[in-house]
Amino acid sequence: MKIVQLLPELNEGGVERGTMELSRELVKLGHKSIVISSGGKLVSQIEADGAEHITLDICSKNSFTAPLRMLRLRKILRELKPDILHARSRVPAWLTYWANKKLGLPFVTTVHGFNSVSTYSAIMTKGDRVICVSSAVESYIKKHYDVDKDKIEVIPRGVDLDIFNPNNIDIKFIDEFKERYELEDRYIVTSVGRITQLKDLETFINAISLVKNRIPNVLGLIVGGVREDKEGYFNLLKEKIEKLNLQKYITFTGSQSRVEQIYALSDVVVSSSKKPESFGRSVAEAIAMNRPVIATNHGGVLDIVIDGKNGYFYSVGSSKELSQKIEDAKNLRFDGYSYIENNFSLNNMIEKTLEVYNMEVC
């Protein structure tokens, strides 16, 4: 098959990562993969993986230039003659929808998140098949849009188990990382993700303050970069830590590339997002590394965490509840790798996505 994926740009983010992984695996399976976007730093990786990238502005929301960009897209698609069009965001979906009016190609969309309810967002439900990345997203679009339930498929984002594999622990990296951040003999509770208000790190910090009274060697490890527009929030967190006298109990590491190894050296991973995650890939990745996850009780993580088995849920903003779950997690033992392999692996995602494609092509 010849598959065209369309997204605004190829920089950072879950949509970009999912597009790149699907493209790479399609090529491995002998399919022709083409990605259309306005470009970005991941283009070189797309091409290195054997796919083709076509640069076209399908990112801009400028309605005045939209007709011309739609016509350019139609010309490209007419020349490519793909078997499947797969739009992963709203602007590309609208442009593809209108460009495809005269072409009649099979059109698939993926709803990656809880977009605002509007006519603009409704385009993501207009595909011949509509993929949702979690049952929470499926429920959301069923509630707010008149969409045929028979054309919806829930396909969770896949974890790359070649990377997130507890048998591939890099002892040297872990030893050096622990030495650099003074983590030896600490009970490590980790939060991974960019530092933003949505991550509710205030509750995480408050929970660590409570836990230290029961687990004196606890350490809250906050792994994630700080964008320029979030520096003010970052400074408020540091002031809070100082006010609570937690300097020996909270460590910031900045952005890290070897996140699988950081999960491996952690004792517990916390996902404290105020806003429901559409899926929760980091939660699945941590569980694949056999680490218990404590997550806020909403969104896509409800599909992944089995309460009392591989983690726990807690109420948004409840530092007391979170602190108790951190303590309880010390007793959890489970085979997270097999669980993720059977339910949320990259191979599962590819297989189910191809099933959707084949249903449309046939």
C-alpha positions as CSV (number, residue, x, y, z in Angstrom):
1,M,0.0,0.0,0.0
2,K,0.9,3.6,-0.5
3,I,0.0,5.6,2.7
4,V,0.1,9.4,3.1
5,Q,0.1,10.8,6.6
6,L,-0.6,14.5,7.0
7,L,0.2,16.6,10.1
8,P,1.1,20.3,10.7
9,E,4.8,20.0,11.3
10,L,7.5,17.6,12.3
11,N,9.1,18.9,15.5
12,E,8.3,17.6,19.0
13,G,5.2,16.0,20.4
14,G,3.2,12.8,20.6
15,V,1.5,13.3,17.2
16,E,4.9,13.7,15.5
17,R,6.4,10.8,17.3
18,G,3.5,8.5,16.5
19,T,3.7,9.6,12.8
20,M,7.4,8.9,12.7
21,E,7.1,5.5,14.3
22,L,4.2,4.4,12.1
23,S,6.1,5.6,9.0
24,R,9.2,3.7,9.9
25,E,7.3,0.4,10.6
26,L,5.3,0.7,7.4
27,V,8.5,0.9,5.4
28,K,9.9,-2.1,7.2
29,L,6.8,-4.0,6.2
30,G,7.3,-3.1,2.5
31,H,4.7,-0.3,2.2
32,K,5.3,3.1,0.6
33,S,5.2,5.7,3.3
34,I,4.8,9.4,2.5
35,V,4.5,12.2,5.1
36,I,3.2,15.7,4.2
37,S,3.9,18.5,6.6
38,S,5.3,22.0,6.7
39,G,8.6,20.6,7.8
40,G,10.6,20.4,11.0
41,K,13.6,18.8,12.7
42,L,12.2,15.3,12.4
43,V,12.1,15.4,8.5
44,S,15.6,14.0,8.3
45,Q,14.6,11.0,10.5
46,I,11.5,10.3,8.4
47,E,13.7,10.2,5.3
48,A,16.5,8.2,7.0
49,D,13.8,5.6,7.8
50,G,13.1,5.2,4.1
51,A,10.0,7.3,3.8
52,E,9.3,10.3,1.6
53,H,8.6,13.7,3.0
54,I,6.7,16.4,1.0
55,T,6.9,20.0,2.4
56,L,3.6,21.9,2.1
57,D,2.1,24.4,4.5
58,I,-0.7,22.5,6.0
59,C,-0.1,24.1,9.4
60,S,-1.3,27.7,8.9
61,K,-4.8,28.6,10.1
62,N,-4.9,31.5,7.6
63,S,-8.3,31.1,5.9
64,F,-7.4,33.4,3.1
65,T,-4.6,31.2,1.9
66,A,-6.4,27.9,2.6
67,P,-8.1,27.5,-0.9
68,L,-4.7,27.8,-2.7
69,R,-3.0,25.4,-0.3
70,M,-5.9,23.0,-0.7
71,L,-5.5,23.1,-4.5
72,R,-1.8,22.4,-4.2
73,L,-2.5,19.5,-1.9
74,R,-5.0,18.1,-4.4
75,K,-2.4,18.3,-7.2
76,I,0.1,16.4,-5.0
77,L,-2.4,13.7,-4.1
78,R,-3.6,13.3,-7.7
79,E,0.0,12.7,-8.7
80,L,0.8,10.4,-5.8
81,K,-2.3,8.2,-6.2
82,P,-2.1,6.9,-2.6
83,D,-4.2,4.1,-1.2
84,I,-4.9,5.8,2.1
85,L,-5.0,9.4,3.4
86,H,-4.4,9.6,7.1
87,A,-4.8,13.1,8.7
88,R,-3.6,13.6,12.3
89,S,-4.6,17.2,13.1
90,R,-7.4,19.6,12.3
91,V,-5.9,22.0,9.7
92,P,-4.4,19.1,7.7
93,A,-7.7,17.2,8.0
94,W,-9.7,20.2,6.7
95,L,-7.4,20.7,3.8
96,T,-7.4,17.0,3.0
97,Y,-11.1,16.7,3.3
98,W,-11.7,19.4,0.6
99,A,-8.7,18.3,-1.6
100,N,-10.2,14.8,-1.6
101,K,-13.7,15.8,-2.6
102,K,-12.9,15.2,-6.3
103,L,-10.5,12.3,-5.7
104,G,-12.6,10.0,-3.5
105,L,-9.6,8.4,-1.8
106,P,-10.0,6.5,1.5
107,F,-9.7,9.0,4.3
108,V,-8.7,8.1,7.9
109,T,-8.4,10.5,10.8
110,T,-6.8,10.1,14.3
111,V,-8.3,12.0,17.2
112,H,-5.2,12.5,19.4
113,G,-6.8,14.6,22.2
114,F,-9.7,16.4,23.8
115,N,-10.0,19.3,21.4
116,S,-12.5,22.1,22.1
117,V,-15.9,21.2,20.9
118,S,-16.6,23.1,17.7
119,T,-17.3,22.9,14.0
120,Y,-13.6,23.4,13.5
121,S,-12.8,20.3,15.6
122,A,-15.6,18.2,14.2
123,I,-13.5,17.6,11.1
124,M,-11.6,14.9,13.0
125,T,-14.8,12.8,13.1
126,K,-15.4,13.1,9.3
127,G,-13.0,10.4,8.2
128,D,-14.2,7.2,6.6
129,R,-12.6,5.6,9.7
130,V,-11.9,7.5,12.9
131,I,-9.1,6.3,15.1
132,C,-9.2,7.3,18.8
133,V,-6.1,6.9,21.0
134,S,-8.0,5.8,24.1
135,S,-11.5,4.9,25.2
136,A,-11.6,8.3,27.0
137,V,-11.2,10.0,23.7
138,E,-13.8,7.7,22.1
139,S,-16.3,8.6,24.8
140,Y,-15.6,12.3,24.3
141,I,-16.3,12.4,20.6
142,K,-19.4,10.2,20.9
143,K,-20.7,12.6,23.5
144,H,-20.1,15.8,21.6
145,Y,-20.5,14.8,17.9
146,D,-22.9,12.9,15.7
147,V,-20.5,10.2,14.6
148,D,-21.3,6.7,13.5
149,K,-20.0,4.5,16.2
150,D,-19.3,1.7,13.7
151,K,-16.6,3.7,12.0
152,I,-14.7,4.4,15.3
153,E,-11.6,2.3,16.2
154,V,-9.7,2.6,19.5
155,I,-6.0,2.1,18.8
156,P,-3.8,3.1,21.7
157,R,-0.4,4.7,21.0
158,G,2.3,2.0,21.0
159,V,5.3,1.6,23.2
160,D,8.5,0.7,21.4
161,L,9.5,-2.4,23.5
162,D,13.0,-2.5,21.9
163,I,13.7,0.7,23.9
164,F,11.4,0.3,26.9
165,N,12.7,-3.2,27.9
166,P,13.8,-3.9,31.5
167,N,16.3,-6.4,30.1
168,N,18.2,-3.6,28.3
169,I,19.2,-1.6,31.4
170,D,22.3,0.5,30.9
171,I,24.1,0.0,34.3
172,K,26.8,2.4,33.4
173,F,24.4,5.2,32.6
174,I,22.3,4.6,35.7
175,D,25.4,4.6,38.0
176,E,26.7,7.8,36.5
177,F,23.2,9.4,36.6
178,K,22.8,8.5,40.3
179,E,26.2,9.8,41.1
180,R,25.6,13.1,39.3
181,Y,22.3,13.8,41.1
182,E,23.2,12.1,44.4
183,L,20.5,9.4,44.2
184,E,22.2,6.5,45.9
185,D,20.2,4.9,48.7
186,R,17.2,7.1,47.9
187,Y,13.6,6.0,47.4
188,I,13.1,7.7,44.0
189,V,9.7,9.1,43.0
190,T,9.9,10.4,39.5
191,S,7.8,12.9,37.4
192,V,8.6,13.0,33.7
193,G,7.5,15.8,31.3
194,R,8.0,19.4,30.5
195,I,7.5,21.7,33.4
196,T,4.1,23.4,33.0
197,Q,1.2,24.2,35.3
198,L,-0.8,21.4,33.7
199,K,1.6,18.9,35.3
200,D,0.5,20.1,38.8
201,L,4.0,19.8,40.3
202,E,2.8,21.8,43.3
203,T,0.8,18.7,44.4
204,F,3.8,16.5,43.6
205,I,6.0,18.6,45.8
206,N,3.5,18.8,48.6
207,A,3.1,15.0,48.5
208,I,6.9,14.5,48.8
209,S,6.8,16.8,51.9
210,L,4.3,14.5,53.5
211,V,6.0,11.3,52.4
212,K,9.4,12.2,53.9
213,N,7.9,11.9,57.4
214,R,7.3,8.2,56.7
215,I,10.0,7.4,54.2
216,P,13.0,9.6,55.2
217,N,15.1,8.7,52.2
218,V,12.5,9.7,49.7
219,L,13.5,11.9,46.8
220,G,11.3,13.6,44.2
221,L,13.0,13.5,40.8
222,I,11.5,16.0,38.3
223,V,12.7,15.3,34.8
224,G,11.8,17.8,32.1
225,G,12.8,20.9,30.3
226,V,11.6,24.5,31.0
227,R,10.4,26.6,28.1
228,E,11.1,30.3,28.2
229,D,7.5,31.2,28.9
230,K,7.4,28.8,31.8
231,E,10.4,30.2,33.7
232,G,8.1,32.1,36.0
233,Y,6.3,29.0,37.0
234,F,9.6,27.1,37.5
235,N,10.8,29.9,39.8
236,L,7.6,29.6,41.9
237,L,8.3,25.9,42.3
238,K,11.8,26.5,43.5
239,E,10.5,29.1,46.0
240,K,7.9,26.6,47.2
241,I,10.6,23.9,47.7
242,E,12.7,26.4,49.7
243,K,9.8,27.5,51.8
244,L,9.0,23.8,52.7
245,N,12.7,23.2,53.3
246,L,12.7,20.4,50.7
247,Q,16.0,21.2,49.0
248,K,17.3,17.7,50.0
249,Y,14.1,16.0,48.8
250,I,13.5,17.4,45.3
251,T,15.9,17.4,42.4
252,F,15.4,18.9,38.9
253,T,17.4,17.3,36.1
254,G,16.2,19.3,33.1
255,S,15.3,17.5,29.8
256,Q,16.8,14.0,29.4
257,S,17.0,11.7,26.4
258,R,17.5,8.4,28.1
259,V,14.1,8.4,29.8
260,E,13.8,4.6,29.7
261,Q,16.9,4.4,32.0
262,I,15.4,7.0,34.3
263,Y,12.3,4.9,34.7
264,A,14.5,1.9,35.4
265,L,16.3,3.7,38.3
266,S,13.1,5.0,39.8
267,D,11.0,3.3,42.4
268,V,7.7,4.9,41.5
269,V,6.6,7.1,38.7
270,V,3.9,9.8,39.1
271,S,1.7,11.3,36.4
272,S,0.1,14.3,38.1
273,S,-1.6,16.0,35.2
274,K,-4.5,18.3,36.0
275,K,-5.8,17.9,32.4
276,P,-6.8,14.5,31.2
277,E,-4.2,12.9,29.1
278,S,-5.5,11.6,25.8
279,F,-3.5,8.4,26.2
280,G,-0.6,8.6,28.6
281,R,2.3,7.1,26.7
282,S,4.8,7.9,29.5
283,V,2.6,5.9,31.9
284,A,2.7,2.9,29.6
285,E,6.5,3.3,29.1
286,A,7.1,3.3,32.8
287,I,5.0,0.2,33.4
288,A,6.8,-1.6,30.6
289,M,10.0,-1.0,32.7
290,N,8.2,-2.7,35.6
291,R,7.7,0.5,37.6
292,P,4.4,1.3,39.4
293,V,2.7,4.4,38.2
294,I,0.5,6.7,40.4
295,A,-1.8,8.8,38.1
296,T,-4.6,11.3,38.4
297,N,-7.9,9.5,37.9
298,H,-9.0,10.8,34.5
299,G,-8.3,10.5,30.8
300,G,-6.5,7.8,28.8
301,V,-4.5,6.5,31.8
302,L,-7.6,4.8,33.0
303,D,-7.1,2.3,30.2
304,I,-3.5,1.6,31.3
305,V,-3.1,1.6,35.0
306,I,-4.8,-1.3,36.9
307,D,-5.4,0.1,40.3
308,G,-3.7,-2.0,43.0
309,K,-1.9,-4.1,40.4
310,N,0.6,-1.9,38.5
311,G,-0.2,1.4,40.1
312,Y,-2.8,3.5,41.7
313,F,-5.1,6.4,41.0
314,Y,-5.6,9.6,43.1
315,S,-7.8,12.6,42.9
316,V,-6.5,15.7,41.1
317,G,-4.8,18.1,43.5
318,S,-4.9,15.7,46.6
319,S,-1.3,15.7,47.9
320,K,-2.4,13.6,50.9
321,E,-3.9,10.9,48.8
322,L,-0.9,10.9,46.5
323,S,1.5,10.6,49.4
324,Q,-0.3,7.6,50.7
325,K,-0.2,5.9,47.2
326,I,3.5,6.6,47.0
327,E,4.0,4.7,50.2
328,D,1.6,1.9,49.1
329,A,3.5,1.5,45.8
330,K,6.5,0.1,47.7
331,N,4.7,-3.2,47.9
332,L,3.7,-3.6,44.2
333,R,5.4,-6.4,42.1
334,F,4.2,-7.2,38.6
335,D,5.3,-8.1,35.1
336,G,4.7,-4.8,33.4
337,Y,6.7,-5.6,30.3
338,S,4.4,-8.5,29.3
339,Y,1.3,-6.5,30.1
340,I,2.3,-3.7,27.8
341,E,3.5,-6.1,25.2
342,N,0.0,-7.7,25.1
343,N,-2.0,-4.5,25.2
344,F,0.0,-1.3,24.3
345,S,3.0,-2.3,22.2
346,L,4.1,-0.6,19.0
347,N,3.5,-3.8,17.1
348,N,-0.1,-3.9,18.3
349,M,-0.6,-0.3,17.1
350,I,0.9,-1.0,13.7
351,E,-1.2,-4.2,13.3
352,K,-4.5,-2.6,14.2
353,T,-3.8,0.5,12.1
354,L,-3.1,-1.7,9.0
355,E,-6.4,-3.5,9.7
356,V,-8.1,-0.2,9.5
357,Y,-6.3,0.7,6.2
358,N,-7.1,-2.7,4.7
359,M,-10.8,-2.3,5.5
360,E,-10.9,0.9,3.6
361,V,-8.8,-0.2,0.7
362,C,-10.9,-3.4,0.3
